[in-house]
Amino acid sequence: MDQEMMEAVSKVGRVFVSDIYAYYQDTYKGVLGKVQVEALDYLHLTAGSGITQLAARLNISKQHASKIAAKLEELGYAEKKPDPRDRRACLYVLSPSGIQFVQSHISMSNQYMEEYVSSLSASDYALLRASLLQAAQILETCSPRSACSPDITGP
């Protein structure tokens, strides 16, 4: 990857991590810690997760993931269910109140994002929107864990 690309990735990352995603995480301050928020996000994006998958996603030990899942369950945000593929294992899923809780924080974050981009001209907003949608599609299709699809090529 060339230097210009690396600098662009770094700038975009700083804006999204330090401003936009940080604001989302800040909406939980006083309620949950950073890793607990990341666990809720992961459970929100999946149909359920076992402790091993949760630990891998959060880059923490299985013991720590187990404590976080138990805490989310204690708070009423997650539920433990039998894994339909392996009855010996269990999955954690968001409870109805957990779904509502996460969605309210996403809504707050979305309002902040709208304010963040409101100063852009219509053409800059359209360009940013199209670029982000295309980047998301490319990155989801061509991740380090999967091969690039044949119709998406890079330099």
NUZA-657891 format. One line per 5 residues: number of its first residue (from 1); their letters; for each residue x, y, z of N, C-alpha, C, O. Coordinates in Angstrom, 2 decimals. Example, Ala and Ser with C-alpha at 12.3 -4.5 7.8 and 13.67 -1.06 7.14 Angstrom:
BEGIN
1> AS> 13.19/-5.69/7.80/12.30/-4.50/7.80/13.20/-3.30/7.80/14.24/-3.32/8.46  12.85/-2.25/7.08/13.67/-1.06/7.14/12.90/0.03/7.87/13.41/1.14/8.04 .
***
This chain:
BEGIN
1> MDQEM> 0.86/-1.17/0.00/0.00/0.00/0.00/0.91/1.24/0.00/1.91/1.28/0.71  0.55/2.22/-0.79/1.39/3.41/-0.88/1.17/4.36/0.30/0.20/4.23/1.04  2.08/5.29/0.48/2.07/6.22/1.61/0.80/7.08/1.64/0.23/7.30/2.71  0.37/7.56/0.50/-0.83/8.40/0.44/-2.06/7.63/0.93/-2.90/8.18/1.65  -2.16/6.36/0.53/-3.27/5.51/0.97/-3.20/5.30/2.48/-4.22/5.38/3.17 .
6> MEAVS> -2.01/5.04/3.00/-1.84/4.83/4.45/-2.24/6.08/5.23/-2.90/5.98/6.27  -1.86/7.25/4.74/-2.22/8.50/5.41/-3.73/8.72/5.39/-4.31/9.17/6.38  -4.36/8.41/4.27/-5.82/8.56/4.17/-6.52/7.62/5.13/-7.47/8.02/5.81  -6.08/6.37/5.19/-6.67/5.39/6.11/-6.51/5.88/7.55/-7.44/5.78/8.34  -5.35/6.40/7.87/-5.09/6.89/9.22/-6.01/8.07/9.56/-6.57/8.11/10.66 .
11> KVGRV> -6.16/9.00/8.65/-7.03/10.17/8.89/-8.48/9.74/9.08/-9.15/10.19/10.01  -8.96/8.89/8.20/-10.35/8.43/8.30/-10.55/7.66/9.60/-11.54/7.85/10.30  -9.59/6.80/9.93/-9.68/6.04/11.17/-9.74/6.94/12.39/-10.54/6.71/13.30  -8.89/7.96/12.42/-8.89/8.88/13.56/-10.25/9.57/13.71/-10.77/9.67/14.82  -10.81/10.04/12.61/-12.10/10.72/12.69/-13.18/9.77/13.19/-13.95/10.12/14.09 .
16> FVSDI> -13.25/8.59/12.61/-14.31/7.67/13.01/-14.10/7.13/14.41/-15.06/7.04/15.18  -12.88/6.77/14.76/-12.65/6.20/16.08/-12.70/7.27/17.16/-13.36/7.09/18.18  -12.00/8.40/16.95/-11.90/9.38/18.03/-13.11/10.31/18.11/-13.38/10.86/19.17  -13.83/10.48/17.03/-14.99/11.38/17.07/-16.31/10.63/17.03/-17.12/10.74/17.95  -16.53/9.87/15.99/-17.85/9.29/15.76/-18.11/8.07/16.64/-19.09/8.05/17.38 .
21> YAYYQ> -17.24/7.05/16.57/-17.47/5.86/17.40/-17.26/6.19/18.87/-17.95/5.64/19.73  -16.31/7.07/19.17/-16.09/7.46/20.57/-17.34/8.12/21.14/-17.68/7.90/22.30  -18.02/8.93/20.33/-19.26/9.55/20.80/-20.29/8.47/21.12/-20.96/8.53/22.15  -20.41/7.48/20.22/-21.35/6.38/20.46/-21.02/5.69/21.79/-21.91/5.46/22.60  -19.75/5.37/22.00/-19.37/4.71/23.25/-19.63/5.62/24.45/-20.00/5.15/25.53 .
26> DTYKG> -19.43/6.93/24.27/-19.66/7.87/25.37/-21.13/7.92/25.80/-21.42/8.26/26.95  -22.05/7.59/24.90/-23.46/7.60/25.29/-23.74/6.56/26.37/-24.76/6.65/27.05  -22.85/5.58/26.52/-23.01/4.54/27.54/-22.29/4.87/28.85/-22.44/4.14/29.83  -21.52/5.96/28.87/-20.72/6.27/30.06/-21.56/6.26/31.33/-22.69/6.75/31.36  -20.99/5.67/32.36/-21.69/5.56/33.62/-22.58/4.34/33.70/-23.06/3.99/34.78 .
31> VLGKV> -22.80/3.68/32.56/-23.64/2.48/32.53/-22.79/1.25/32.25/-22.86/0.25/32.97  -21.99/1.34/31.18/-21.17/0.20/30.75/-19.77/0.66/30.40/-19.55/1.82/30.06  -18.83/-0.26/30.50/-17.46/0.00/30.08/-17.28/-0.24/28.59/-18.17/-0.77/27.92  -16.13/0.14/28.08/-15.83/0.05/26.65/-15.99/-1.37/26.11/-16.62/-1.57/25.07  -15.43/-2.35/26.79/-15.50/-3.73/26.30/-16.94/-4.26/26.39/-17.36/-5.03/25.54 .
36> QVEAL> -17.67/-3.85/27.40/-19.07/-4.26/27.50/-19.89/-3.69/26.34/-20.76/-4.36/25.80  -19.59/-2.44/25.96/-20.27/-1.82/24.81/-19.93/-2.59/23.54/-20.80/-2.86/22.72  -18.66/-2.95/23.38/-18.25/-3.72/22.20/-18.94/-5.09/22.18/-19.30/-5.58/21.11  -19.12/-5.69/23.35/-19.82/-6.98/23.42/-21.28/-6.80/23.02/-21.82/-7.61/22.26  -21.93/-5.75/23.51/-23.31/-5.48/23.12/-23.42/-5.26/21.61/-24.33/-5.78/20.97 .
41> DYLHL> -22.48/-4.49/21.06/-22.46/-4.26/19.61/-22.38/-5.58/18.86/-23.11/-5.80/17.89  -21.49/-6.45/19.30/-21.30/-7.73/18.62/-22.56/-8.58/18.71/-22.98/-9.19/17.73  -23.17/-8.62/19.89/-24.41/-9.39/20.04/-25.52/-8.78/19.20/-26.38/-9.50/18.69  -25.51/-7.47/19.05/-26.51/-6.80/18.22/-26.35/-7.17/16.75/-27.34/-7.30/16.04  -25.12/-7.34/16.31/-24.85/-7.64/14.90/-24.99/-9.12/14.56/-25.05/-9.47/13.38 .
46> TAGSG> -25.03/-9.97/15.56/-25.09/-11.41/15.32/-26.40/-11.98/15.84/-27.10/-11.33/16.61  -26.71/-13.16/15.42/-27.91/-13.84/15.92/-27.64/-14.53/17.25/-28.52/-15.17/17.81  -26.45/-14.39/17.75/-26.04/-15.00/19.01/-24.58/-15.36/18.93/-24.03/-15.59/17.85  -23.96/-15.41/20.08/-22.54/-15.70/20.11/-22.21/-16.57/21.30/-22.72/-16.37/22.41  -21.35/-17.51/21.05/-20.79/-18.29/22.15/-19.65/-17.51/22.78/-19.19/-16.51/22.23 .
51> ITQLA> -19.20/-17.97/23.90/-18.12/-17.29/24.62/-16.83/-17.28/23.80/-16.12/-16.28/23.78  -16.53/-18.37/23.13/-15.29/-18.45/22.34/-15.29/-17.40/21.23/-14.29/-16.71/21.03  -16.41/-17.27/20.52/-16.51/-16.29/19.44/-16.46/-14.86/20.00/-15.82/-13.99/19.42  -17.14/-14.64/21.10/-17.15/-13.32/21.73/-15.74/-12.93/22.17/-15.31/-11.80/21.96  -15.03/-13.86/22.78/-13.66/-13.60/23.22/-12.76/-13.27/22.04/-11.95/-12.34/22.10 .
56> ARLNI> -12.91/-14.03/20.96/-12.08/-13.79/19.77/-12.39/-12.43/19.17/-11.49/-11.69/18.79  -13.67/-12.09/19.09/-14.08/-10.80/18.50/-13.56/-9.63/19.33/-13.15/-8.61/18.77  -13.59/-9.77/20.64/-13.17/-8.68/21.53/-11.68/-8.72/21.86/-11.15/-7.81/22.50  -11.02/-9.80/21.42/-9.60/-9.98/21.68/-9.31/-10.01/23.18/-8.40/-9.34/23.68  -10.10/-10.81/23.88/-9.94/-10.98/25.32/-9.98/-12.47/25.62/-10.29/-13.28/24.75 .
61> SKQHA> -9.67/-12.83/26.87/-9.71/-14.24/27.26/-11.15/-14.73/27.34/-12.09/-13.94/27.46  -11.32/-16.05/27.26/-12.66/-16.63/27.38/-13.23/-16.36/28.78/-14.43/-16.17/28.94  -12.36/-16.34/29.79/-12.83/-16.06/31.14/-13.38/-14.64/31.24/-14.42/-14.42/31.86  -12.68/-13.69/30.64/-13.14/-12.30/30.66/-14.44/-12.18/29.86/-15.37/-11.49/30.30  -14.52/-12.82/28.71/-15.75/-12.79/27.90/-16.92/-13.38/28.67/-18.04/-12.88/28.60 .
66> SKIAA> -16.65/-14.44/29.41/-17.69/-15.08/30.21/-18.20/-14.13/31.29/-19.41/-14.06/31.53  -17.30/-13.40/31.93/-17.70/-12.43/32.96/-18.52/-11.30/32.35/-19.51/-10.86/32.94  -18.11/-10.83/31.18/-18.84/-9.74/30.51/-20.24/-10.22/30.13/-21.22/-9.51/30.36  -20.34/-11.41/29.55/-21.64/-11.95/29.15/-22.54/-12.13/30.38/-23.73/-11.82/30.32  -21.98/-12.62/31.46/-22.75/-12.81/32.69/-23.24/-11.46/33.23/-24.37/-11.35/33.71 .
71> KLEEL> -22.40/-10.44/33.14/-22.79/-9.10/33.61/-23.92/-8.54/32.75/-24.87/-7.96/33.27  -23.81/-8.71/31.42/-24.87/-8.23/30.52/-26.17/-8.97/30.79/-27.25/-8.40/30.69  -26.06/-10.26/31.12/-27.25/-11.04/31.47/-27.84/-10.53/32.79/-29.06/-10.39/32.91  -26.98/-10.26/33.76/-27.43/-9.76/35.06/-28.14/-8.41/34.92/-29.11/-8.13/35.62  -27.65/-7.57/34.01/-28.27/-6.27/33.76/-29.56/-6.36/32.94/-30.29/-5.38/32.80 .
76> GYAEK> -29.84/-7.55/32.41/-31.05/-7.74/31.63/-30.90/-7.43/30.15/-31.89/-7.38/29.43  -29.67/-7.21/29.69/-29.43/-6.85/28.28/-29.17/-8.07/27.40/-29.29/-7.98/26.18  -28.82/-9.19/28.00/-28.53/-10.40/27.23/-29.21/-11.59/27.89/-29.54/-11.57/29.08  -29.42/-12.62/27.09/-30.00/-13.86/27.58/-29.14/-15.02/27.11/-28.56/-14.98/26.02  -29.07/-16.04/27.95/-28.33/-17.25/27.59/-29.33/-18.26/27.04/-30.34/-18.57/27.67 .
81> KPDPR> -29.03/-18.77/25.84/-29.92/-19.73/25.17/-29.09/-20.95/24.75/-27.89/-20.83/24.53  -29.73/-22.11/24.65/-29.01/-23.28/24.14/-28.62/-23.07/22.68/-29.40/-22.51/21.90  -27.45/-23.51/22.32/-26.99/-23.42/20.93/-27.72/-24.50/20.13/-27.57/-25.68/20.46  -28.49/-24.14/19.11/-29.24/-25.16/18.36/-28.33/-26.14/17.62/-28.77/-27.24/17.27  -27.07/-25.76/17.37/-26.15/-26.65/16.67/-25.43/-27.60/17.62/-24.91/-28.64/17.19 .
86> DRRAC> -25.39/-27.25/18.91/-24.68/-28.06/19.90/-25.35/-27.84/21.25/-25.09/-26.84/21.91  -26.19/-28.75/21.65/-26.97/-28.59/22.89/-26.11/-28.51/24.14/-26.59/-28.09/25.20  -24.84/-28.90/24.04/-23.95/-28.80/25.21/-23.47/-27.37/25.41/-23.05/-27.00/26.50  -23.54/-26.56/24.36/-23.04/-25.19/24.41/-24.21/-24.21/24.53/-25.37/-24.58/24.36  -23.88/-22.97/24.83/-24.91/-21.94/24.90/-24.48/-20.72/24.10/-23.29/-20.49/23.85 .
91> LYVLS> -25.47/-19.95/23.72/-25.25/-18.71/23.01/-25.80/-17.57/23.85/-26.76/-17.74/24.60  -25.19/-16.43/23.73/-25.73/-15.22/24.33/-26.34/-14.39/23.22/-25.72/-14.18/22.18  -27.55/-13.93/23.45/-28.27/-13.07/22.50/-28.78/-11.86/23.27/-28.93/-11.90/24.49  -29.03/-10.78/22.54/-29.61/-9.62/23.21/-31.05/-9.93/23.61/-31.79/-10.56/22.86  -31.42/-9.50/24.79/-32.80/-9.61/25.24/-33.60/-8.48/24.58/-33.00/-7.57/24.00 .
96> PSGIQ> -34.91/-8.53/24.66/-35.69/-7.42/24.11/-35.29/-6.06/24.71/-35.20/-5.07/23.99  -35.03/-6.02/26.02/-34.61/-4.75/26.62/-33.19/-4.39/26.17/-32.86/-3.21/26.07  -32.36/-5.39/25.90/-31.03/-5.12/25.37/-31.08/-4.54/23.97/-30.32/-3.63/23.65  -31.97/-5.07/23.15/-32.14/-4.54/21.80/-32.59/-3.09/21.86/-32.05/-2.23/21.16  -33.57/-2.81/22.71/-34.07/-1.44/22.87/-32.97/-0.52/23.39/-32.84/0.62/22.94 .
101> FVQSH> -32.20/-1.01/24.33/-31.10/-0.23/24.92/-30.06/0.14/23.86/-29.66/1.29/23.76  -29.64/-0.83/23.07/-28.65/-0.58/22.02/-29.22/0.36/20.97/-28.55/1.30/20.54  -30.45/0.13/20.55/-31.05/0.97/19.52/-31.19/2.42/19.96/-31.06/3.33/19.14  -31.45/2.65/21.24/-31.54/4.03/21.72/-30.18/4.72/21.64/-30.10/5.90/21.33  -29.11/3.99/21.93/-27.77/4.56/21.83/-27.35/4.77/20.38/-26.67/5.74/20.06 .
106> ISMSN> -27.75/3.86/19.51/-27.48/4.03/18.08/-28.20/5.28/17.58/-27.64/6.05/16.79  -29.42/5.49/18.03/-30.18/6.67/17.63/-29.47/7.95/18.07/-29.38/8.90/17.29  -28.98/7.98/19.30/-28.22/9.15/19.77/-26.99/9.37/18.91/-26.67/10.51/18.54  -26.29/8.30/18.60/-25.09/8.38/17.78/-25.42/8.85/16.37/-24.68/9.63/15.78  -26.53/8.38/15.83/-26.94/8.80/14.49/-27.25/10.29/14.45/-26.94/10.97/13.47 .
111> QYMEE> -27.87/10.80/15.51/-28.14/12.24/15.59/-26.83/13.02/15.58/-26.71/14.05/14.91  -25.86/12.54/16.33/-24.55/13.19/16.37/-23.92/13.16/14.98/-23.36/14.16/14.53  -23.99/12.02/14.31/-23.41/11.90/12.97/-24.08/12.87/12.00/-23.41/13.49/11.18  -25.40/13.01/12.10/-26.11/13.97/11.26/-25.61/15.39/11.51/-25.41/16.15/10.56  -25.42/15.75/12.77/-24.87/17.07/13.09/-23.45/17.21/12.56/-23.06/18.28/12.08 .
116> YVSSL> -22.69/16.14/12.64/-21.28/16.15/12.22/-21.16/16.45/10.73/-20.27/17.20/10.33  -22.04/15.89/9.93/-21.93/16.08/8.47/-22.85/17.18/7.96/-22.86/17.46/6.76  -23.62/17.81/8.83/-24.58/18.81/8.38/-23.94/20.04/7.73/-24.58/20.73/6.94  -22.70/20.30/8.05/-22.03/21.47/7.46/-21.50/21.20/6.06/-21.03/22.12/5.39  -21.55/19.95/5.60/-21.07/19.63/4.27/-22.04/20.14/3.21/-23.25/20.19/3.43 .
121> SASDY> -21.50/20.51/2.08/-22.36/20.86/0.95/-23.06/19.60/0.47/-22.65/18.48/0.80  -24.12/19.78/-0.30/-24.86/18.63/-0.81/-23.97/17.74/-1.66/-24.06/16.52/-1.59  -23.11/18.34/-2.46/-22.24/17.54/-3.33/-21.17/16.81/-2.51/-20.85/15.66/-2.81  -20.61/17.46/-1.48/-19.64/16.79/-0.63/-20.29/15.65/0.16/-19.70/14.58/0.33  -21.51/15.89/0.64/-22.23/14.85/1.36/-22.48/13.65/0.45/-22.27/12.50/0.84 .
126> ALLRA> -22.94/13.91/-0.77/-23.21/12.83/-1.73/-21.93/12.05/-2.03/-21.95/10.82/-2.11  -20.81/12.75/-2.20/-19.53/12.10/-2.48/-19.09/11.26/-1.28/-18.66/10.11/-1.45  -19.19/11.82/-0.08/-18.81/11.09/1.13/-19.68/9.85/1.29/-19.17/8.77/1.58  -20.99/9.99/1.10/-21.92/8.87/1.24/-21.58/7.76/0.25/-21.46/6.60/0.63  -21.42/8.12/-1.02/-21.12/7.12/-2.04/-19.78/6.45/-1.76/-19.65/5.24/-1.94 .
131> SLLQA> -18.80/7.22/-1.34/-17.47/6.67/-1.06/-17.50/5.71/0.12/-16.89/4.64/0.08  -18.22/6.08/1.18/-18.32/5.21/2.36/-19.07/3.92/2.05/-18.67/2.84/2.50  -20.14/4.02/1.28/-20.89/2.82/0.91/-20.02/1.89/0.06/-20.03/0.68/0.25  -19.28/2.47/-0.87/-18.41/1.64/-1.71/-17.27/1.04/-0.89/-16.95/-0.14/-1.04  -16.66/1.84/0.00/-15.58/1.33/0.84/-16.08/0.20/1.73/-15.40/-0.82/1.89 .
136> AQILE> -17.26/0.36/2.31/-17.83/-0.69/3.17/-18.05/-1.97/2.37/-17.74/-3.06/2.85  -18.57/-1.83/1.17/-18.81/-3.02/0.34/-17.49/-3.72/0.00/-17.40/-4.94/0.09  -16.49/-2.95/-0.38/-15.19/-3.53/-0.73/-14.56/-4.20/0.49/-14.06/-5.32/0.39  -14.58/-3.52/1.62/-13.94/-4.07/2.82/-14.67/-5.31/3.34/-14.03/-6.22/3.85  -15.98/-5.35/3.22/-16.72/-6.54/3.65/-16.47/-7.71/2.71/-16.43/-8.86/3.14 .
141> TCSPR> -16.32/-7.42/1.43/-16.12/-8.46/0.43/-14.69/-8.97/0.43/-14.44/-10.14/0.12  -13.76/-8.11/0.76/-12.34/-8.45/0.65/-11.66/-8.19/2.00/-10.86/-7.26/2.14  -11.98/-9.02/2.96/-11.34/-8.87/4.26/-10.13/-9.79/4.34/-10.00/-10.71/3.53  -9.25/-9.56/5.31/-8.09/-10.44/5.45/-8.47/-11.90/5.71/-7.67/-12.81/5.46  -9.68/-12.12/6.20/-10.11/-13.48/6.53/-10.81/-14.18/5.37/-11.12/-15.37/5.46 .
146> SACSP> -11.06/-13.44/4.28/-11.70/-14.07/3.13/-11.04/-13.59/1.85/-10.44/-12.52/1.82  -11.15/-14.38/0.83/-10.56/-13.98/-0.45/-11.43/-12.91/-1.09/-12.65/-12.87/-0.90  -10.78/-12.03/-1.86/-11.51/-10.99/-2.58/-12.39/-11.64/-3.62/-12.03/-12.64/-4.24  -13.56/-11.06/-3.81/-14.42/-11.57/-4.87/-13.81/-11.20/-6.21/-13.08/-10.21/-6.30  -14.08/-11.96/-7.25/-13.44/-11.73/-8.54/-13.81/-10.39/-9.16/-13.06/-9.88/-9.99 .
151> DITGP> -14.96/-9.79/-8.79/-15.35/-8.55/-9.43/-14.80/-7.31/-8.74/-14.99/-6.19/-9.23  -14.13/-7.48/-7.62/-13.53/-6.33/-6.93/-12.03/-6.49/-6.99/-11.47/-7.45/-6.47  -11.38/-5.55/-7.63/-9.94/-5.60/-7.77/-9.32/-4.34/-7.21/-9.97/-3.30/-7.16  -8.12/-4.43/-6.80/-7.42/-3.27/-6.27/-6.19/-2.98/-7.09/-5.88/-3.72/-8.02  -5.49/-1.90/-6.76/-4.29/-1.54/-7.52/-3.18/-2.55/-7.35/-2.10/-2.38/-7.93 .
***
